[in-house]
Each structure stands twice: as C-alpha cells, then as structure tokens.
Amino acid sequence: FSHGGHLFACQNQTFIQVYKFYTAELPVQYLFKSHMGHIRSIAWLDDDTGFVSSAGDSTINVWKLNPAENEVNPIWHYKLKNVDFTCVATFKPEGEKNSLVYATGQDKTIRELSSGKKGVGFEEYRFEQNVTLSQIALLRDRKAMFTGVNETNKPGSIQVIKYLFDKIDEV
C-alpha cells in the first residue's frame, strides 16, 4: 500500500500493477513493465508519486506514476550482474529532490543508491555484512535500519544496524 493508503501495487510475474484501492480501478498508465525476472520487492516513495522495485533479474527500478514530459519509466534503472536484490526501501532527505534507495542482496551487502551528480549515473555506498539479508526497513529519521537475516543457521534473525552511510563532505 502507498503511504496514503489510496494505491495498492502488486507484482504479476515480471510487471507491476497499481490499483486505486478505494475504487479497485486499474488505470492503463499504471501498468509498469521493464523487469525480466519476478518482482521481489516494491517500496513506495515517501510522497507516493512513485515506487522502487527490485527483481530476480539483478535490477532495481525507480518508477513515477505520472512522469514528466521529459521522463520515461523507469526514470532510473540500476543493474548489477549476478546480484539478486531481495528487498528495497526508500528515504527522502529533507530539502533533497530525489529519494535514496536502500537495497539488500544475496551478496551480503547493503547498498545506498542515489542519482549521480547532474542526473548522470549513480552514487553508490556499500556496507559489507557477514550474513545474507532478505529484508530492510528504515526508521523514519534514518538513524537505524532493521534487516532480516536469510541464512539456515540463523532462521528468523533480525539485525538492528546504526545508520552506516555517513558521508564526509568533499572539499
């Protein structure tokens, strides 16, 4: 469900359908296709203008419900060969135009992704973990994150991790 509860996104094989929850309508423009593998995770942007998805095709996409004239969905696409992204979460820092995307994957890392400077490429920060993570959730103030552990010797484990990606301003 979107944060406002008025929209519901669901995966259907390799595409995403967004329904207007109160009327059960499925507007034709709310059908999102780009992934080649099954959708693993969907996270709404804080302002409900779109969402982020990850799939079994090693990709993460950011979608807009109503893209601007110069935008094409997905508005950005991130692919990392041989990494199965298991979960995504978003956070929009105050005063910033774009949201940050956090992703867990089978490669035992947490990634923070953002649009690169001037909208070109990506900025990526990685934090290596010693376990495979299946889920991620952020506190609203982003001071900590919760991750689900996906390893046979630690079933049902949850980690609480202090925010990891404090950046040093470049001079």
HUWOJO-V939203 format. One record per residue. N is the residue number from 1. SS is DSSP state (alpha for helix, beta for strand, coil for the rest). Layout:
# HUWOJO-V939203
n->{N:N}
ss->{SS:SS}
This chain:
# HUWOJO-V939203
n->{1:2:3:4:5:6:7:8:9:10:11:12:13:14:15:16:17:18:19:20:21:22:23:24:25:26:27:28:29:30:31:32:33:34:35:36:37:38:39:40:41:42:43:44:45:46:47:48:49:50:51:52:53:54:55:56:57:58:59:60:61:62:63:64:65:66:67:68:69:70:71:72:73:74:75:76:77:78:79:80:81:82:83:84:85:86:87:88:89:90:91:92:93:94:95:96:97:98:99:100:101:102:103:104:105:106:107:108:109:110:111:112:113:114:115:116:117:118:119:120:121:122:123:124:125:126:127:128:129:130:131:132:133:134:135:136:137:138:139:140:141:142:143:144:145:146:147:148:149:150:151:152:153:154:155:156:157:158:159:160:161:162:163:164:165:166:167:168:169:170:171}
ss->{coil:coil:coil:coil:coil:coil:beta:beta:beta:beta:beta:beta:coil:coil:beta:beta:beta:beta:beta:beta:coil:coil:coil:coil:beta:coil:coil:alpha:alpha:alpha:beta:beta:beta:coil:coil:coil:coil:coil:beta:beta:beta:beta:beta:beta:coil:coil:coil:coil:coil:beta:beta:beta:beta:beta:beta:coil:coil:coil:beta:beta:beta:beta:beta:beta:coil:coil:coil:coil:coil:coil:coil:coil:coil:coil:coil:beta:beta:beta:beta:coil:coil:coil:coil:coil:beta:beta:beta:beta:beta:beta:beta:coil:coil:coil:coil:coil:coil:coil:coil:beta:beta:beta:beta:beta:beta:coil:coil:coil:beta:beta:beta:beta:beta:beta:beta:coil:alpha:alpha:alpha:coil:coil:beta:beta:beta:beta:beta:beta:beta:coil:coil:coil:coil:beta:beta:beta:beta:beta:beta:coil:coil:coil:coil:coil:beta:beta:beta:beta:beta:beta:coil:coil:alpha:alpha:alpha:coil:coil:coil:beta:beta:beta:beta:beta:coil:coil:coil:coil:coil:coil:coil:coil:coil}
